[in-house]
Amino acid sequence: MNDIIISVNDITKKYGSFTAVNGISFNVKRGEIFGILGPNGAGKTSLLEMMEGLRSITAGDALIDGLSVKHSVNKVKRIIGIQLQSTGFFEELNLIELLNLYAGLYDVKINPMELLHEVELEDKAKSQVRKLSGGQQQRFAICLSLANTPKVIFLDEPTTGLDPQARRHVWGIIKNIREKGMTIIFTTHYMEEAENLCDRVMIMDHGDVIKTGKPVELIENLISSGFKKEQPVLSANLEDVFISLTGHNIREDI
Amino acid sequence: MQRLLIQFISLTSASLKMYFRNKTAVFFTMFFPLIFIGIFALISNKQSAKLNIDVIYNSKSQIESEFVNVLKNSNIFNITVSNNYNTSYTNLVNNNNEDILLNITQSNNSKINVLAMYDQLNSDSPQTGISILNSFANSFNNTVFEEINRTTIPQTVTVNTQSIQTKNLKYIDFIIPGIMGFSLMQLGLFSVAFAFTTMKKTGALKRLHATPVNLYLFIIAQSISRIIVGFLQELIIVLLALDFLGFHMYGNIFLYFLVLILGSIVFIGIGLAVAGYAKDENQAAPIANLISLPMMFFSGVFFSSSLLPSYIRNIVQFLPLTFLNNALRDIANKGATLGQIRTDLLGLLCWGVIAIVIAVRLFKWE
């Protein structure tokens, strides 16, 4: 079995004269959690949406499990799962109905309760998406991306706008999904999230790749180059304080 | 193929479920047209105070003129002197605001025969008018008698009556096909335009695009669910109108519904085109109104477009709702067959093709 599941070659996205993604190439290994980091406007979402077949590719291509996004986009869509940065779902349907609808679109049989169990939303099975909290909505978006048991899952800023507990809850879910052998690509602009979750990260800015590597290696490289934090590193930060004050365990209602 | 069918069923059933869970939409689709019809049925029940009589003189003799003048001066009837028997007769049969047709013939110099034709089922009671007419004839005969001072009363005026079998069409027969066409237009145009722009804005469409679903399949599924909703709406209206409002269906009801489905497709197509162009509901609303309002007033929904000035009529005859309403009315009121409404159907088909081509070209997933 090929070790590389995603191979992006010189992919470019232009909007008119503006270059959002500037000829990027990289590989993702099977079973990896691969993080794409960068400030807003760095080209993360454009890159992701080209790989997902949602946006036309100006130049270059991406191969996902050997399938070209450019030439067989529908075959690619069958083996990937997607969570979009902001997703609306059909409002009048409940979670089970939505899962069944998407299973129908992929022509696969699913057990909705089992999928909801993965993201700990069994008790919301009959609720509509708009009745869920922000964290629950993101978990459901991830749940829906699992409907077709994809090989690769794309998560676009899955924790943006969530409070620390909800964010940690999503981290747990992402790790669980990886345990099942799926490859996960996700974007974020929270560095501690990338550090905590990712096997490798790629840092982007202005449509270019600045650096790719394991988080630990990147940090070590930085330190060995003589970098020093101005403040002594504490063994905890304010977020840890917040978490410990508001409850160690993930609250059920978030 | 089987995969397409499963995708299609999933999308259509989801779309129907969503539609029927939206209580406001259901209310407006199902009951709004009925409220409209109720209001217009009330207005149309207002009876005219005077009976309308068309008079045909065959020879404009003095006795004829005198008798008609007596009727005119009575102020009980609205008398119209008509020159064309066929036109007047058609008006009577089609209940075009004519209650009695008087055909006056002169049998010899001193006698005239008046044939009064009327519709027994006419709710404006022409029978009363006939009795009044008879009493006028008697007093006219008496006057003549006194004037010429004869010993026996000459039967100068003889009134004969003839009951005509008419179609008994009323305003309700005019308004029902109009309202049905109108509600299909509203359903297709607005519900589709709003649903799609909302899906576009929330990203629901984009998320759908991330699955291997085909654009055309998605549009067809959405359209079919709207056609089903429209069909139910029209079925309720027709059944209520036939049972309770005295609506007449002289043509084939299956043909009538076939035309309704075609109309549905046309307006869904236009709704999709609007949704393709508009970025959100705020843009969709004025565009949809701009399209629907002229048709609501000019395409013969509430009043016949034949009442419009000819330069407007020349334009509105090509609007999709005009084609739809004309076809529906011809079937219901005149019993028209498929061949007789082919021009209207052709017009609708053209609009359908234009709308769908624009819709597909303008469609965007986000």
Boltz contact constraints between the chains, C-beta under 6 A:
constraints:
  - contact:
      token1: [A, 54]
      token2: [B, 209]
      max_distance: 6.0
  - contact:
      token1: [A, 74]
      token2: [B, 212]
      max_distance: 6.0
  - contact:
      token1: [A, 77]
      token2: [B, 212]
      max_distance: 6.0
  - contact:
      token1: [A, 78]
      token2: [B, 212]
      max_distance: 6.0
  - contact:
      token1: [A, 82]
      token2: [B, 210]
      max_distance: 6.0
  - contact:
      token1: [A, 84]
      token2: [B, 203]
      max_distance: 6.0
  - contact:
      token1: [A, 84]
      token2: [B, 207]
      max_distance: 6.0
  - contact:
      token1: [A, 86]
      token2: [B, 203]
      max_distance: 6.0
  - contact:
      token1: [A, 87]
      token2: [B, 203]
      max_distance: 6.0
  - contact:
      token1: [A, 87]
      token2: [B, 207]
      max_distance: 6.0
  - contact:
      token1: [A, 88]
      token2: [B, 202]
      max_distance: 6.0
  - contact:
      token1: [A, 88]
      token2: [B, 203]
      max_distance: 6.0
  - contact:
      token1: [A, 88]
      token2: [B, 204]
      max_distance: 6.0
  - contact:
      token1: [A, 89]
      token2: [B, 204]
      max_distance: 6.0
  - contact:
      token1: [A, 90]
      token2: [B, 18]
      max_distance: 6.0
  - contact:
      token1: [A, 90]
      token2: [B, 204]
      max_distance: 6.0
  - contact:
      token1: [A, 92]
      token2: [B, 18]
      max_distance: 6.0
  - contact:
      token1: [A, 92]
      token2: [B, 21]
      max_distance: 6.0
  - contact:
      token1: [A, 92]
      token2: [B, 22]
      max_distance: 6.0
  - contact:
      token1: [A, 101]
      token2: [B, 10]
      max_distance: 6.0
  - contact:
      token1: [A, 101]
      token2: [B, 14]
      max_distance: 6.0
  - contact:
      token1: [A, 104]
      token2: [B, 6]
      max_distance: 6.0
  - contact:
      token1: [A, 104]
      token2: [B, 10]
      max_distance: 6.0
  - contact:
      token1: [A, 105]
      token2: [B, 7]
      max_distance: 6.0
  - contact:
      token1: [A, 105]
      token2: [B, 211]
      max_distance: 6.0
  - contact:
      token1: [A, 105]
      token2: [B, 213]
      max_distance: 6.0
  - contact:
      token1: [A, 107]
      token2: [B, 3]
      max_distance: 6.0
  - contact:
      token1: [A, 107]
      token2: [B, 6]
      max_distance: 6.0
